[in-house]
């Protein structure tokens, strides 16, 4: 489940959220009007200031808007917060930093609903007879943008389960929430002029709709359960259909600790490396074998289960954002990865042109920067004697330190160079959430402080790419 936050750390639960179209629209209109008024005021005062003062005034304006948005969000939840999360991760590469900061404010932590506020959803989706079979904890175990989780016990067996309960009407607010975000960014003049954002917002809309379909999520969870049932490195919760429905998802309760937990951080380097390699291997399986990717790599969606004998396991949670990719996209994408790793410009550019990243009439400067970006992105998997290993990022044993690297910052600079210097087209829509997954993998390996030789693992999958 995304944006997980322990309810026990919250001071006060919400008694309601603004779930009606009228109340949500009113709140969002209020934010936009405030933004417009601030812009107008800024325009008048800026005429009297020098350039540095204008920039400082502008930053202060955006900070104030972010603060206003955060204060209003508590009673909204739903797709506005989730879309902010999705767009800001994508925006790290393709939106101005000011727009990205504003989007990040849409992710404000918000406490869960009180039991009295969430119970009607439960009663609407489960019969009284089924609810009577459960002993449900009224305090939420975790809360997120689209729903919250409650722990429960099946009275007859004593088995611990969790119930993921969707917030009221969040599925009905998706379109209006997305329009509000776009209007707000437009009012604040934070959208790139020549950049077509339609594919981005269409992809986000489709994913938001999918994430409110708990029956589909149940099926996707069962699919992953079957795929990994024979692999002792991973644990996938088992769906309990008896207590599941369109807005309720019941699964087994699976214990584990977050990667940043002090106990996980104190594990020997060898054990943390083993966990990291398992995590990376799963990522490659999704991309190179299954063509099915869980695209929400939020840290709250993974747990580590410690084993006294050192056979630690990864607990995988929340499959609502699972994406199926067609071979027409994945085949050239895999070849782009292969060309990048082996410094093969012919393989790389043929695949990049097939996907529309580059075109025949693109100038050489754009092609070169894009090539540099992709060839640098595979840095964790190059060899010690590779010319790209200028600063010794890969040591003599082929190990890469995922924690102590500035690779994400270097890649972001190159993307901004592409977007700002060139009038570049929108990338393929499939890349939006695939990039989100890749970024999440990097963060996980960084958090767990992995020092691993990932090249051998990647080569095993690239052998099948032609």
N, C-alpha and C positions, 0 to 999 in steps of 0.2 A: 504493500500500500504506500502511495507516494506521500511525501512530506510528513512522515510519521512523527508524532510528538506525544510523549507520555501525558495522559490526562492528569496524572497525579501531580505534575509539576505546575498545572494551571491553578490560578487563584480563584477564578469564578467561571462557571460554565454559562454558555448563552442560553437564554430562555426561548429564543426564537431566531430565525433568520428571515430576511426579507425575500420571500419566495414567490410572492405574487408579481405578475408582470408589471403592474402599476407601480408598486413600491420600489422594485428594482430599477425600473426606467426612471423614476423620479430621482433616485439617488445618483444614477449615472448621468442624468441630465444636469443635475446640480454640480457634479464634478466638472463637466464640460463647460458649463457657463462660468464657473469660477476660473477655469483655465483661460477661457477667452477674455474675461475681464482682466486677469493678470497680464496676459499678453498685451492687451491694449494699454494698460498702465505702464508696462515695460517699454512699449514703443515710444510713449511720450517722454519718459524720463531718460531713455537712451540717447535721445537727440541732443541732450546737454552734457553727455559724458564722453570721455576719450575711449579708445578701443579696449584697453585693459579693464577699465571700469565697467564697460558694457558687458564684457565676457563674465566678469565677476558677478554682476547683477543678474545676468542670464542664468548662471549656475545656481544662484541663490533662489531664483524664481522656480527652477525645476525642483530643487530640494523641497521648497514649500509645497509644490504640487504633489510630490511623492508623499509628503507627510499627510496632506489632506486625503489622498487616496487611501493610505494605510488606515487612517482613522475611520473611514467610511466602510472599509472592506469587512470588518468584523461581522456585520449582520448580512453580508451578501454571500460569501463563500462561493461554491459552485464553479462554473466555467470561467468566471472572470479571474479567479485566483489560478486555476489550472492553466488557462491560456497564457497568463502572465509567466508562469513557469516555463511552458513550452516555448513561447516566443523569445524569452530572454536567453534561453540556452542557444537557440538558433541565432539570436541577435548578437551573441558574442562575436560572430563572424561577419554578419551581413547588415547590421543596423548600426547607426551612429551610437557612440558610447552614451550620449545623453538619453537617447531613446531606450537603450538597454537598462540604464539605471532606473528609469521610470517603470519599465516592465517588471524589474525586480521588486519594486515596491508593491506590486500586485500579489506578491507571494507572502505577504505578512502572515505571521503565525496567528492563528485564531483558535480560541478554545473550542472544545466540542459542545454540542447541544446538551442540555439537561435531558435526563431520562424522560421526563414528562413531554418534552418537545419531539423526541425521536421515537417514542413508543408507538404513536399512531401509525407511523410507516410500517413498523413491525406487525401490528395488528391487521393492517390492510393487506399485507402480503403473506401472512401465515395464519392459519386457522387457530382458534382458541384451543382446540384439542392438541395441536402440535406445540403451541407455546407452553401448554401445561406440562409437556414432557421435559421441559428445560428449566434449569435454574440459571437465570441470567444476571450477571453483575450489572447493576445500574450505572456504575461509573465506567466511562469509556476507557478502553485499553489504549486506544490511539485515535487521533483525529486527522482529517485531511481536508482537501478542498471540496471533494464530491461526496464524501460520506465518512462514517466513523465506525470503529470496531469495538465490539463488546465481547468479553469472554463469557462462556456459558458452560454448563455441565449437563450432560444427558443423564437424567435421574436414574434411569433403569440400569445403565452400565457404569456410570461414574466417569465416562470419557470426557475430557476437556476439549471444547471446540471454540471457534470464534465465529461471530456473526458480523459480517460487513453490511452495514445498513446505509442506504443512500439517503442523502438529505432531500427534503421535500421539494419537488418541482425543478431540481437543478437541470434535468434533461430538457425542460421546456424553455429554459432561459439562454441556451447556447447561442442562437443566432443574434439575439438582442445584445448579449454580452460582448460578442465579437465585434458587432457594429460599434458598440460603445468604445471599445479599446481603439479601434481604427479611427473613430472620430476624435477621440482624445489626443491620440498621437498626431493626427492631422492638424488639430487646433493649435497644438504646441509646436507645429512646424518641425516635427522630428522624423518624418518619413522621407526617404531619399526620393528625389523628383523623378528620376528616370528608371527606378527599380520597380518591376512589376511584382507586387506583393500578393496578387490574387491567388497564385498556386500555394503560397505559404498559408494564407488564411483558409483556403479550401481544405488543405491537408490537416490543419489544426482542427477545423470544424468536424471533419470526418473522424478524427481520432477521439475528439470529445464525445461525439455521439456513440462511438464504440465503447468508450469507458463508462457510459451510463447503462450499457446493456449487460447486466449481471448474468443473464442466461448464456450469453456468448462467452463472457469471462469464465464461467464455470466450465464450458466446453474447452476453452483454450488451456485452462489449468489442468484439466484431465488429459489433454494431449501431451503437455509437458511431463506430467506424471508418468504417462506411458513411455515416453521417449527416454526418460532418465531412471526408470524403475530398476534397471539392472546395473546402474552406476552408483557405487557406494559413496562416491565423493559428494553427491548431491541429495538434498531432501526437498521434495515438493509436497505441499499440503494436499491431502485427499479431500475432494469435494464431497459433501454430505447432501445429497439431493433432497432428502426428506425435509430438510429445514431451509432449502434454498428456493428462490423465486426471482421474478423480474427485478426487484429492488433489494433483495436479500441474498447474500452469498455466504453459505456455511461451509467451513473447512475444518480439518483437524487443527488443533493448536500445536504449533511446532516451536519448541524452545530454541533459543540461540541468542548471541550477543552481537551488537553492531561492531563493525570493523574498527571503530574508534574507541571502543570500550577499553579501559586500562588493562583488563585481563588479556584481551587479544593483543594489545600493543606490547605486552610484556612477554609474549611467546618468543621462543628463540627464532632467530632469523630464518633458519632452515624450515621451520614449521610455517612461518608466514609466507615464505617463498612457495611452499607446496600449495598453500591455499590460493596464492596469486596465480600459479600456473593452472590450477583447476579452473579458476575464474576465466582466465584467458582462453583456455581450451574450449570452454562452453561458448564463449563469444565466437570463436572460429567455427565451431560446429554449426551455430546458427547461420553464419554468413556463407560458409563454404559447403555445407552438407544439407541442412534442412531447408534453407531459404525461408525460415520462420524466425523472427527476431523479437524478443521482448525489448521494446524500445524505451522503457521508462527505467533507466538505471539509477534512480534515486537511491541514496545510501540506505534509506529506510526499508527498501525492498529486498535487502539481503541481510542474513544473519550468519554468524559462524557458530557452529556447535562443536565445542571442544571435546575431544576424546582422550581419556587417560593414557591410552597407548599411542597417542599421536596421530590417529586416523581421523583428523578433524574434517568436518563436513560443512558445506555451504547450504544454508537454508534459503530457498528461493521463494519470494512472495510476490503477489500481485501480477497477474498476467493480462490485465485489462487492456494494456497498450501493445499487445502482441501484434506484429505486422507480418503478413505474408508477402514476399517479394517474388515477382515473376522472373523467370530465367532471362527474359529479354533485357532486364536491367542488371541482374546479378552477374551474368556471364561477362559482359564488358567491364563491370565494376571490379570483378576479381582480376581481370587482365590488367586493369589500371594499377591494382595493388602489386601484381607481379612485375609489371614494367617499372614501377617506382622502386621496388626493392632491388631489382637487378640492374638499375640504371639503363634500361632498354627504352630509348626514346621512341622507337618505331612501334613497339607493342603498346606503350603508354598512350601515345597520341592517337593511334587508330581507335583504341577503346574510348578515349576521352571524346573524340569526334562522334563516335557512335552514340554516346550518351548526351551529346550536345553541350558538354562543358566548354569545348572550343569549336570554332568553325573555320573554314578555309580562308575567309577574308579577315580573320583576326590579325592584328599587327604582331610583330615578333616580340615586342616588349611584353604584351599581355601573355603570350604563350610562354615566354621565359619565366615570368613571375609565377604563373600557374604551375609550371613544371617544377620550379623550385619549391613551391608550397607542398606539392604531392610527394616529391622525392625526399623532402625533409620530414614529412609526416611519418615515414616508416623508420625513423631514426632508432627506435628501441630494438630494431630487428636487423640492423646492418652488422657487418663484421668489424673487428678491431682495425684491420688495414684498409677499410673503405675510406676513400678520399673525403667523404662527408663526416668522418669521425675526427674533425679538426681539433676539438677541445677534449678529446678523450672521453666522450660520453659513454662509449663502450670500452670496458677495460680489457686487459689481455686475455681474460677467461671468457670474454663475450657477454659479461654481465652488464645490465643496464639498471641504474638507480632511478626508479620511477618517482621517488620523493624529491630528490635534489636535482631537478632539471627545470630549465626555463623554456622547454619546448612549446608548451601551450601559448606562452606570451610571444614567442618568435613566430609561430604560425598565425596568431591573430594579427600581428603587424603586417604580414604578407597579404592577408585577406583584405585588410583595410586599404592596402596599397592597390589591390586589384579593383576594389569597389570605388574608391575615391578618384583614382587616376584614370580609370577606364569606364566607359559606359557599358557595363557588363550586363548580360541577360540574367534572368533568374535561373538558378541551377535546377536540375531535375527534381521534381517534387518528392521522389523517393528518398532523396539524400537528406531531407529535413530531419526525419526521426532516426535515420541511420547515423547521422552525425551526432545526434543527441546520445545515442547508445555508445558510440565510440568515445565521446567525451566522458561519459559516466564510467566506462571501463578504465580510462586513464585515472580518473579521480579515485576509484576504488583501489587500484594498484598503488597509487600515491599514498592514500590513507594507511594502507597496510604496510607501507614502507618496503615494497618489494625490490629485491635486487636479484633479477633473474635473467637467464639466457632464453629469450623468447623466440629467437631465430629458428631453432630446431623445430619448435612447435609449428610455427608458421609455414616452414618449408614442407612439413608433412602434408599440409592442406594444399599448398601451391603446386605440388607434384601432379595433382589431378586437373590443374587449370591449363587449358591449351588455347 
